[in-house]
Amino acid sequence: MDYATHPNQFSINDRAANYGDGVFTTMAVDQGRVALFRRHLDRLQHDSAKLGISFDAEALAAQIRSHATDMQHGVLKVLLSAGEGGRGYARSAQCSSGIFITRHMLPEHYNQWRQSGIQVDVSSLKLARQPALAGLKHLNRLEQVLIKRELANSTAQDAIVCDQQGCVVETSAANLFWLRDGIWYTPELSDCGVAGVMRGFLLDWFANSGVTVEVGRYSLSQLGQAQAVMLCNALMQIVPVTGMGGAAEQTFDPEPVRQLANNVITSYQEEYDQLD
């Protein structure tokens, strides 16, 4: 069952509802602790600052901890709105940020995905390039809504998404890595896409472990030459891709992804919030 911190206080005049003026993050909770806790808070602070939204980070951290302790297991979604005010696009001087926290069940299929892997398609939708919003998990998600609508007519579990220049960016709801000739690759996100907290964790883990990873612009044909492909986000964690449809139909070996997932377990567990 979903649960909102202030279920009766989300106003029809809130800028989140009218303009997508805000940011959010989605956290996995296990045994009352939030995975990648500090990364989620840092993401909210970074992304909200880019949009000129301020909030009390320590007060929010306390709210999140309270929810996590109470629910024990599941998902917390934290939505940070620019607040109410301003009939048009411009914010009024009286705008103050609003925080909304909802509770959800962790999708049951993610565990199966991690074990068995998934098939991905290639979306026909191309992401627009907007460097001012690139990397941010802002509330304007219409591109992802359209991608999910298209995916509903496919037998694949997710879809690879490119930008308007044909560069691979991400999937409908996850970041993307692939392995070729001993090197991991992932798209750079300076023009579009979401810089996920799990992606950040993996990039740091690669760097600290001496594993070569390259961040750049890559085509679908380059992705199709991979030995192994994986998706990642804060809820699914690391999921192997076993096959890719569309024009670049290809199969991939899930074993390197499973091995990587095992290798990062200790470091991942160390990034759970430490309760007093």
C-alpha positions in Angstrom: 0.0 0.0 0.0 1.2 3.5 -0.9 1.6 6.1 1.9 2.2 9.8 1.6 3.8 11.9 4.4 1.1 14.6 3.9 -1.6 12.9 1.7 -4.1 15.8 2.0 -1.6 18.7 1.5 -0.6 18.2 -2.1 -2.3 21.3 -3.6 -3.7 21.6 -7.1 -1.6 24.7 -7.3 1.6 22.9 -6.5 4.3 23.5 -9.1 5.2 19.9 -9.2 1.8 19.0 -10.5 1.5 22.0 -12.9 5.0 22.2 -14.3 7.0 19.3 -13.1 9.0 21.8 -11.1 10.9 19.6 -8.7 13.1 16.6 -8.3 12.8 13.1 -6.8 14.7 10.0 -5.8 13.6 6.5 -5.1 15.3 4.5 -2.3 15.4 0.8 -1.4 14.8 0.0 2.3 16.0 -3.2 3.9 15.8 -4.0 7.6 15.0 -0.3 8.3 18.0 1.1 6.5 18.2 2.9 3.2 20.6 1.6 0.6 23.0 4.2 -0.9 21.5 6.7 1.6 24.1 9.4 1.3 24.1 9.2 -2.4 20.4 9.8 -2.5 20.6 12.8 -0.2 23.5 14.2 -2.3 21.5 13.7 -5.5 18.5 15.6 -4.0 20.8 18.5 -2.9 22.6 18.6 -6.3 19.5 18.4 -8.5 17.4 20.8 -6.4 20.2 23.3 -6.4 20.3 23.2 -10.2 16.6 24.1 -10.2 17.0 26.8 -7.5 15.1 24.8 -4.9 16.3 24.8 -1.3 15.4 22.5 1.6 16.7 21.5 5.0 18.8 18.4 4.2 19.2 17.3 7.8 15.5 17.5 8.6 14.8 15.5 5.5 17.4 12.9 6.5 15.6 12.5 9.8 12.2 12.1 8.1 13.6 9.4 5.7 15.2 7.5 8.6 11.9 7.6 10.5 10.0 6.2 7.6 12.7 3.5 6.9 12.7 2.4 10.5 8.9 2.2 10.6 8.4 0.4 7.3 11.5 -1.9 7.6 11.4 -3.2 3.9 10.2 -1.7 0.7 10.7 1.5 -1.3 10.6 5.2 -0.2 10.0 7.8 -2.9 11.0 11.3 -1.9 9.6 14.1 -4.1 10.9 17.6 -3.6 8.6 20.3 -5.1 9.3 24.0 -5.7 6.1 24.6 -3.8 3.0 26.5 -4.6 2.6 29.9 -6.2 2.8 31.6 -9.6 0.0 31.1 -12.0 2.4 31.0 -15.0 5.9 29.4 -15.3 7.6 32.0 -13.1 7.7 31.2 -9.4 6.3 33.7 -7.0 8.5 35.2 -4.3 6.5 33.4 -1.7 7.3 29.9 -3.0 8.6 27.5 -0.5 9.7 24.0 -1.2 7.5 21.0 -0.3 8.6 17.5 0.5 6.4 14.4 -0.1 7.4 11.0 0.9 5.5 7.9 -0.2 6.0 4.2 0.7 5.7 1.4 -1.8 6.4 -2.3 -2.2 9.6 -3.3 -3.9 8.7 -4.8 -7.3 8.7 -8.6 -7.0 10.1 -9.2 -10.4 13.5 -7.5 -9.8 14.8 -10.5 -7.9 14.0 -12.7 -10.8 15.5 -10.3 -13.2 18.8 -10.3 -11.2 18.9 -14.1 -11.4 17.7 -14.8 -14.9 18.4 -11.6 -16.8 16.1 -9.8 -19.2 15.5 -9.0 -22.8 15.6 -5.4 -24.0 14.2 -3.8 -27.1 15.3 -0.6 -28.8 12.9 2.3 -28.3 11.8 4.3 -31.4 11.7 7.4 -29.2 14.8 9.6 -29.1 15.7 11.7 -26.1 16.0 15.4 -26.6 19.3 17.0 -25.7 19.1 19.6 -23.0 22.4 20.1 -21.1 20.8 22.3 -18.5 18.7 19.3 -17.3 21.1 16.5 -18.2 21.7 14.1 -15.4 18.9 15.5 -13.2 16.1 13.3 -11.9 13.6 16.1 -12.4 9.8 15.6 -12.5 9.4 16.1 -16.2 9.1 12.4 -17.3 6.9 12.5 -20.4 9.7 11.0 -22.5 9.8 8.0 -20.1 6.0 7.8 -20.1 6.0 7.5 -23.9 8.8 4.9 -23.8 6.8 2.8 -21.3 3.7 3.0 -23.5 5.7 1.7 -26.5 7.3 -1.0 -24.3 3.8 -2.3 -23.3 3.4 -3.6 -26.8 6.8 -5.5 -26.7 7.7 -8.8 -25.2 10.9 -7.3 -23.8 11.2 -6.2 -20.2 12.9 -2.8 -20.9 14.1 -0.7 -23.8 17.4 0.9 -24.8 16.9 4.6 -25.5 19.1 6.8 -27.7 19.3 10.5 -28.2 18.4 12.4 -31.4 21.9 11.9 -32.7 21.7 8.1 -32.3 24.0 7.9 -29.2 23.0 5.3 -26.6 21.9 7.0 -23.3 20.0 4.7 -20.9 16.9 2.5 -20.7 13.4 3.5 -19.8 14.3 3.5 -16.0 17.9 2.4 -15.6 21.4 3.2 -16.5 23.5 1.0 -18.8 26.9 -0.6 -18.8 28.5 -3.1 -21.1 31.7 -5.2 -21.2 33.9 -5.6 -24.3 37.5 -6.9 -24.4 37.9 -6.5 -20.6 36.7 -2.9 -20.5 33.4 -1.7 -19.1 31.6 1.1 -21.0 28.8 3.4 -20.1 27.2 6.4 -21.9 28.1 9.9 -20.8 25.2 12.1 -19.7 26.2 15.6 -20.4 23.2 16.3 -22.8 20.4 14.1 -21.5 19.6 11.1 -19.3 19.5 10.5 -15.6 22.7 10.1 -13.5 21.5 7.4 -11.2 22.9 6.7 -7.8 23.6 3.1 -8.6 25.5 4.2 -11.7 27.5 6.6 -9.5 28.2 3.8 -7.0 29.5 1.5 -9.8 31.7 4.2 -11.3 33.3 4.8 -7.9 33.7 1.0 -7.3 35.4 0.5 -10.7 37.8 3.4 -9.9 38.6 2.2 -6.4 39.0 -1.4 -7.6 41.3 -0.6 -10.6 38.7 -1.8 -13.1 38.9 0.0 -16.4 35.6 1.8 -17.4 35.2 4.3 -20.2 32.5 6.9 -20.3 31.6 8.3 -23.7 29.3 8.5 -26.7 28.5 5.2 -28.3 26.2 3.9 -31.0 23.8 0.9 -31.0 26.2 -1.0 -33.2 29.0 -0.6 -30.6 26.6 -1.7 -27.8 25.8 -4.7 -30.0 29.4 -5.8 -30.0 29.4 -6.2 -26.2 30.2 -9.5 -24.5 28.0 -8.6 -21.5 25.4 -5.9 -20.8 23.8 -4.8 -17.5 21.2 -2.4 -16.3 21.3 -0.7 -12.9 19.3 1.5 -10.7 18.7 1.9 -7.0 15.9 -0.6 -6.8 16.8 -3.3 -9.3 20.5 -2.9 -8.4 22.4 -4.9 -11.1 20.5 -6.8 -13.8 22.0 -8.8 -16.7 20.8 -8.3 -20.2 20.7 -11.6 -22.1 19.4 -10.3 -25.4 18.7 -7.1 -27.4 16.1 -6.9 -30.2 15.4 -4.3 -32.8 17.8 -3.5 -35.5 20.8 -4.5 -33.4 19.6 -8.0 -32.4 22.2 -9.6 -30.2 22.7 -12.0 -27.3 24.9 -11.4 -24.3 26.6 -13.5 -21.6 25.1 -12.9 -18.2 28.0 -14.4 -16.2 30.3 -11.4 -16.2 27.4 -9.3 -14.8 26.6 -11.9 -12.1 30.3 -12.0 -11.1 30.4 -8.2 -10.9 27.3 -8.2 -8.8 29.0 -10.6 -6.4 32.2 -8.5 -6.3 30.4 -5.3 -5.3 28.2 -6.8 -2.5 30.5 -5.8 0.4 31.0 -2.2 -0.8 27.3 -1.9 -1.6 26.3 -3.0 1.9 28.7 -0.5 3.4 26.7 2.3 1.9 23.5 1.5 3.8 22.6 4.2 6.3 24.1 3.5 9.6 21.6 3.9 12.4 22.6 5.1 15.8 
